[in-house]
Amino acid sequence: MDQDLAFELTDVTKAYGDPRGHHPTFVALRRVTLRIPVGGLTTIVGPSGSGKSTLLGLLGLLDRPTEGTLRILGQDTSTVSERRRCALRGQHLGFVFQAFHLMAHRTVLDNVMVGGLYRGLSRPERTSEAMRRLEAVGLRNKSTGRVETLSGGERQRVAIARALVGSPEVLLCDEPTGNLDSRNGEAVADLLVRLAGSGITVVMVTHDPSMAGLGDRTITVRDGEVTDHATS
């Protein structure tokens, strides 16, 4: 078991439909064997419908493989209970989405503190950790303002700060710049690169070729099949 791997997939297949044959089965991913090392930025690219979002959902323990083995930080997740999967998500994974999923009428600090609820932190711990993370994304001075007053780029940085509360080892990002203009997209991209350089494993789905080129490794998904290669 390689302790330097964030993710290890062996012959993973994900199919949807009735396995008894009463309804057609759609195979979203087919016999994927993949290793993602700890640290750095890995990008996942591919056309719409290729299976890249399915792959990210499996990595985030939001879905289970139909077949095969998925290890996260050395732990086999294929047969563990749903309660254990939830615990692993809370302990090790942070999520950033294209839609920010913020509470617009609450303060920036309130929104970031939510990340600590999933990790079982006390209120003082949540407050301290949220302020620390807002400092890291350059928004400490916005902590008392309402989210509705922020730009799109600032909202995504708040979402990243929320995902970082509790110090997850892995940050999973689904099109994090998809709703941003080029200037704000570049600022968020720079932040993710900086986080990856700090030792966090960042895995990002993107349609943007310039974002894909930022990765240390690129995973290409097409018709449910995966290839990966180091880019730097």
TARA-V950904 format. One record per backbone hydrogen bond with DSSP energy under -0.5 kcal/mol. NH is the residue of the N-H (numbers start at 1). CO is the residue of the C=O. E is the energy in kcal/mol with one decimal. If there is no record, write none. Layout:
NH,CO,E + NH,CO,E
This chain:
3,1,-0.7 + 5,2,-1.3 + 6,36,-2.5 + 7,36,-1.8 + 8,71,-2.2 + 9,34,-3.1 + 10,69,-2.6 + 12,32,-2.7 + 13,67,-1.9 + 14,29,-2.0 + 16,26,-3.1 + 19,17,-0.7 + 21,18,-2.0 + 26,16,-3.1 + 27,25,-0.5 + 28,14,-2.1 + 28,26,-0.8 + 29,14,-1.6 + 30,224,-2.9 + 31,29,-0.5 + 32,12,-3.1 + 33,31,-0.5 + 34,9,-2.0 + 36,7,-2.5 + 37,35,-0.5 + 38,4,-2.7 + 40,196,-1.3 + 42,40,-0.5 + 42,202,-3.1 + 43,217,-2.6 + 44,204,-3.1 + 45,43,-0.5 + 45,219,-2.9 + 50,47,-1.8 + 55,51,-2.2 + 56,52,-2.2 + 57,53,-2.3 + 58,54,-1.9 + 59,55,-2.4 + 60,56,-2.0 + 61,58,-1.6 + 62,57,-2.6 + 63,57,-1.0 + 66,13,-2.4 + 67,13,-1.9 + 69,10,-2.1 + 71,8,-2.6 + 72,75,-2.4 + 73,6,-2.6 + 73,71,-0.5 + 75,72,-2.0 + 76,74,-0.5 + 77,70,-2.9 + 77,75,-0.5 + 85,81,-2.1 + 86,82,-2.4 + 87,83,-1.9 + 88,84,-2.4 + 89,85,-2.4 + 90,86,-2.4 + 91,87,-2.2 + 92,88,-2.4 + 93,89,-1.9 + 94,170,-2.2 + 96,172,-2.6 + 98,174,-0.5 + 104,102,-1.0 + 106,103,-1.7 + 108,145,-2.5 + 109,143,-2.4 + 111,107,-2.0 + 112,108,-2.1 + 113,109,-2.5 + 114,110,-1.0 + 115,112,-1.3 + 116,113,-1.6 + 117,113,-0.7 + 117,114,-1.3 + 118,114,-0.9 + 119,116,-0.5 + 120,117,-1.3 + 121,116,-2.3 + 126,122,-2.8 + 127,123,-2.6 + 128,124,-2.4 + 129,125,-2.7 + 130,126,-2.6 + 131,127,-2.2 + 132,128,-1.9 + 133,129,-2.2 + 134,130,-2.4 + 135,131,-2.0 + 136,132,-1.6 + 137,133,-1.5 + 138,135,-1.1 + 139,134,-3.2 + 140,134,-0.6 + 142,139,-1.8 + 143,140,-1.6 + 145,142,-1.4 + 147,106,-2.2 + 148,104,-2.1 + 149,146,-1.7 + 150,147,-2.2 + 155,151,-2.3 + 156,152,-2.1 + 157,153,-1.8 + 158,154,-2.1 + 159,155,-2.3 + 160,156,-2.1 + 161,157,-2.4 + 162,158,-2.6 + 163,159,-2.0 + 164,160,-1.5 + 165,161,-0.8 + 165,162,-0.9 + 167,164,-2.3 + 170,92,-2.3 + 171,201,-3.1 + 172,94,-3.2 + 172,170,-0.5 + 173,171,-0.5 + 173,203,-3.2 + 174,96,-2.8 + 175,173,-0.7 + 175,205,-2.1 + 178,175,-1.7 + 180,177,-1.7 + 185,181,-2.8 + 186,182,-2.3 + 187,183,-1.7 + 188,184,-2.2 + 189,185,-2.5 + 190,186,-2.6 + 191,187,-1.8 + 192,188,-2.4 + 193,189,-2.4 + 194,190,-2.2 + 195,191,-2.4 + 196,192,-2.4 + 197,193,-2.0 + 198,194,-0.8 + 198,195,-0.7 + 199,196,-1.2 + 200,195,-1.5 + 201,169,-2.8 + 202,40,-2.6 + 202,200,-0.7 + 203,171,-2.7 + 203,201,-0.5 + 204,42,-2.8 + 205,173,-2.9 + 206,44,-2.1 + 209,207,-0.6 + 211,208,-0.5 + 212,208,-2.5 + 213,209,-1.8 + 214,211,-1.7 + 215,212,-1.3 + 216,41,-2.8 + 217,41,-1.4 + 218,229,-2.4 + 219,43,-3.5 + 220,218,-0.5 + 220,227,-3.1 + 221,45,-2.9 + 221,219,-0.5 + 222,225,-2.5 + 224,50,-2.3 + 225,222,-1.9 + 227,220,-2.2 + 229,218,-1.8 + 231,216,-2.3 + 232,216,-1.2
